[in-house]
Amino acid sequence: MPECQNCGAFVTQEFERVFAGRDGEVHGCFECKQKTAIKNGAATQS
């Protein structure tokens, strides 16, 4: 089950597929980051 490495919240497999970094990890989600930040790549950065 995929989860945000920043806050531990559940993320869907689709979210992980689209927003995970090259390491395959999600480092930000809608629970802990703003939507604009995620769109601009914040979910890929630790």
JOVENHU-V837138 format. One record per helix or strand of 3 or more residues. SS is the DSSP state (alpha for helix, beta for strand). FROM is the first residue (numbers start at 1). TO is the last residue. If there is no record, write none. Layout:
BEGIN
SS|FROM|TO / SS|FROM|TO
END
This chain:
BEGIN
alpha|13|19 / alpha|35|39 / alpha|42|44
END
